[in-house]
Amino acid sequence: MSRKQLQKLETAGIYALLVMVTFLVLFPILVMLGTSLKPISQASSYPPVLIPAHPQPSNYAEAWRISPLGRFALNSVIVASVITLGKTITSALAALAFARMRFWGRDILFFIFLATLMVPEEVLLIPNFLTISRLGWLDTYWALVMPFLGSATGTFLLRQFFLTIPGELEDAAKIDGCGPLRFLTTVLLPLSRPALGAFGIFSFLYAWNMYLWPLVVTRRTAMRTIQVGVAGFLSPRGENPAVAMAAITMVVAPTVIAFLLAQKHFVKGISMTGLKG
């Protein structure tokens, strides 16, 4: 075989492998969508039917009727938005200090700051719960938000991007009378939109998908987030798997759509902050 034919064969093999991997990744999602449209008589049938003969979209209305999904979704939107905004502000301020300011022990402090990434969240669960409990914040938005307003990952991500900004811009800003905060808001942040977009997606998806912490610090149904609320559909008895899959589909859809819409900014932000492979 000629070299050109070998290259074509290699390309075809790579595409075939990518198609197989794509199918494996999408298969659970297809099963979820198919099950959400099945009548209850077919939801647990064996062998499973991927595409129902008679789709039943009323499962979505039933899931919305038997559980306050609207309230759960509102709580998750509020919590995820506040956490994303808070993380972005604190991470930008910390990144400014570590990237553009000169002070004794900066590098050591940054190393200690990054070392917190090696601490599992489960280790902090009990101390955080005791702190929130003593402050009287159980069953409030404060409990859902406050422990997550700082981020070592976001600080590192933005610091790496801030280091790529030429120092001449900072010198010019100082000549024009800009202080550190004004330089951050008028120069660094507008130039860092790709990194901010990538970090914003990370933060929002992380906050939206939180389960353990909201489960621990909330007791009233009105304060439950969407992940905890949907878990109520997955009872051991499994009365209606089709309705449960419909609820899960409504939970997953916003995050998938948000990621697809922001995918370009996400990839660009990662590739420009020193985290590319």
C-alpha positions in Angstrom: 0.0 0.0 0.0 1.2 3.5 -0.8 1.8 6.1 1.8 -1.3 8.0 0.8 -3.5 4.9 1.2 -2.0 4.3 4.6 -2.9 7.8 5.7 -6.5 7.4 4.5 -6.8 4.1 6.3 -5.4 5.6 9.5 -7.8 8.6 9.2 -10.7 6.2 8.6 -9.7 4.2 11.7 -9.5 7.3 13.8 -12.9 8.5 12.7 -14.4 5.0 13.4 -12.9 5.0 16.9 -14.3 8.5 17.5 -17.8 7.4 16.3 -17.7 4.4 18.7 -16.6 6.6 21.7 -19.3 9.2 20.8 -21.9 6.4 20.8 -20.7 5.1 24.1 -20.9 8.6 25.6 -24.4 9.4 24.1 -25.9 6.0 24.8 -26.9 6.7 28.5 -28.4 10.0 27.3 -30.4 8.2 24.6 -31.6 5.7 27.1 -32.7 8.5 29.5 -34.6 10.3 26.7 -36.2 7.1 25.5 -37.3 6.0 29.0 -38.7 9.5 29.7 -41.1 9.0 26.8 -42.2 5.4 27.6 -45.6 4.4 29.1 -45.2 2.9 32.6 -45.8 -0.6 31.2 -42.7 -0.4 29.0 -40.4 1.6 31.4 -39.0 -1.6 33.1 -39.5 -4.0 30.3 -36.9 -6.5 29.2 -35.3 -6.5 26.8 -35.3 -2.7 27.0 -36.8 -0.7 24.1 -34.6 2.3 23.2 -37.3 4.2 21.2 -40.9 3.7 22.3 -43.5 2.9 19.7 -46.0 5.3 21.3 -44.1 8.2 22.9 -45.8 9.6 26.0 -44.6 13.3 26.6 -47.1 13.5 29.5 -44.5 12.1 31.7 -42.8 15.5 31.8 -46.1 17.1 32.9 -46.6 14.4 35.5 -43.1 15.0 36.9 -43.8 18.7 37.2 -47.1 18.0 38.9 -46.1 15.6 41.6 -43.0 17.5 42.7 -42.2 21.3 43.1 -39.6 21.2 40.4 -40.1 24.9 39.7 -39.1 25.8 43.3 -36.1 23.4 43.2 -34.9 24.9 39.9 -35.3 28.4 41.2 -33.2 27.5 44.2 -30.5 26.0 42.0 -30.4 29.0 39.7 -30.1 31.4 42.6 -27.4 29.3 44.3 -25.4 28.6 41.1 -25.6 32.2 40.0 -24.4 33.7 43.3 -21.6 31.1 43.7 -20.4 31.8 40.2 -20.4 35.5 40.7 -18.8 35.3 44.1 -16.1 32.9 42.9 -15.3 35.1 40.0 -14.9 38.2 42.1 -12.8 36.6 44.8 -10.7 34.7 42.3 -10.0 37.8 40.2 -8.9 39.8 43.3 -6.7 37.0 44.5 -5.3 36.4 41.0 -4.5 40.1 40.7 -2.5 40.0 44.0 -0.6 36.8 43.0 0.1 37.8 39.4 0.7 41.6 39.4 1.7 42.6 42.9 5.0 42.3 44.6 5.1 41.4 48.3 7.2 39.2 50.6 6.2 35.5 50.7 3.9 35.8 47.6 5.1 32.6 46.0 5.0 30.6 49.2 1.5 31.9 50.0 0.4 30.9 46.5 1.8 27.4 46.9 -0.1 27.0 50.2 -3.2 28.4 48.5 -2.9 25.7 45.7 -2.3 23.0 48.3 -5.9 23.4 49.4 -6.9 21.6 46.2 -5.5 18.4 47.6 -8.0 18.5 50.5 -11.1 16.4 49.7 -14.4 18.2 50.1 -15.7 15.4 52.3 -13.1 16.2 54.9 -14.5 19.7 55.2 -18.1 18.6 55.4 -18.4 18.3 59.2 -16.4 21.5 60.1 -18.4 23.5 57.6 -21.7 22.1 58.9 -20.8 22.9 62.5 -19.8 26.4 61.5 -23.0 27.0 59.5 -25.1 25.5 62.3 -23.6 27.7 65.0 -24.2 30.7 62.8 -27.9 29.8 62.6 -27.8 29.5 58.8 -29.3 26.1 58.3 -32.1 26.0 55.8 -31.1 29.3 54.3 -29.4 30.5 51.1 -26.4 31.6 53.2 -25.7 27.9 54.0 -25.9 26.9 50.4 -23.6 29.7 49.1 -21.1 30.9 51.7 -18.7 27.9 51.8 -18.1 28.1 48.1 -17.4 31.8 47.4 -13.6 31.2 47.1 -11.8 29.0 44.6 -8.2 28.0 44.4 -8.8 26.7 40.9 -10.3 30.0 39.7 -7.4 31.9 41.3 -4.9 29.7 39.5 -6.8 29.9 36.2 -7.0 33.7 36.2 -3.5 34.2 37.5 -2.1 32.2 34.6 -4.1 34.5 32.2 -3.1 37.7 34.0 0.6 36.7 33.6 0.2 36.8 29.9 -0.9 40.5 29.9 2.1 42.7 29.0 3.6 44.7 31.8 3.6 47.7 29.6 -0.1 48.0 29.9 0.1 48.2 33.6 2.8 50.8 33.4 0.7 52.9 31.0 -2.3 52.5 33.3 -0.2 53.7 36.3 0.9 56.8 34.3 -2.8 57.5 33.6 -3.5 57.3 37.3 -5.1 53.8 37.5 -4.8 52.0 40.8 -4.8 48.2 41.1 -8.6 47.8 41.3 -9.2 50.1 38.4 -6.5 48.4 36.3 -8.3 45.1 37.1 -11.7 46.3 36.1 -10.8 48.3 33.0 -7.9 46.4 31.6 -7.4 42.9 33.0 -10.9 41.6 33.2 -12.0 42.8 29.7 -8.9 41.1 28.2 -9.6 38.0 30.3 -13.1 37.2 28.9 -12.1 33.8 27.6 -10.7 32.7 30.9 -13.7 34.2 32.8 -16.1 32.4 30.5 -14.3 29.0 31.0 -14.2 29.5 34.8 -17.8 30.7 34.8 -18.9 27.5 33.1 -16.9 25.4 35.5 -18.4 27.2 38.5 -22.0 27.1 37.4 -22.0 23.5 36.5 -20.3 22.6 39.8 -22.9 24.6 41.8 -25.8 23.3 39.7 -24.7 19.6 40.3 -24.0 19.9 44.0 -25.9 17.2 45.9 -24.3 16.2 49.3 -23.9 19.7 50.8 -27.5 20.9 50.0 -28.8 17.6 51.3 -27.0 18.1 54.6 -27.8 21.8 55.3 -31.5 21.9 54.1 -34.5 20.3 55.7 -37.5 22.1 54.3 -38.7 21.1 50.8 -38.8 24.8 49.9 -35.0 25.1 50.3 -34.1 22.0 48.3 -32.0 22.4 45.2 -32.9 20.6 41.9 -30.4 17.7 42.4 -31.8 16.9 45.9 -35.4 17.3 44.7 -35.0 15.0 41.8 -33.4 12.3 44.0 -36.9 12.0 45.5 -38.1 10.4 42.3 -35.5 7.6 42.6 -37.2 5.8 45.5 -36.3 2.1 46.2 -39.8 1.1 45.1 -39.4 2.8 41.8 -43.1 3.5 41.1 -42.6 5.1 37.8 -39.1 5.1 36.2 -40.4 6.9 33.1 -41.5 9.9 35.2 -38.1 9.8 37.1 -36.3 9.9 33.8 -38.4 12.8 32.6 -37.5 14.8 35.7 -33.8 13.9 35.3 -34.0 15.0 31.6 -35.3 18.4 32.7 -32.4 18.8 35.1 -29.7 17.8 32.7 -31.0 19.7 29.7 -30.1 23.3 30.9 -26.5 22.4 31.6 -26.0 20.6 28.3 -27.5 23.5 26.4 -25.4 26.0 28.3 -22.3 24.1 27.6 -23.0 23.7 23.9 -23.7 27.5 23.6 -20.5 28.4 25.4 -18.3 25.6 24.1 -16.2 28.0 21.9 -15.4 30.3 24.8 -14.8 27.4 27.1 -12.2 25.8 24.8 -10.6 29.2 24.1 -10.3 30.0 27.8 -8.7 26.7 28.6 -6.2 26.9 25.8 -5.1 30.4 26.7 -4.4 29.9 30.4 -1.6 27.3 30.4 -3.9 24.3 31.1 -3.9 22.9 27.6 -2.6 19.3 27.1 
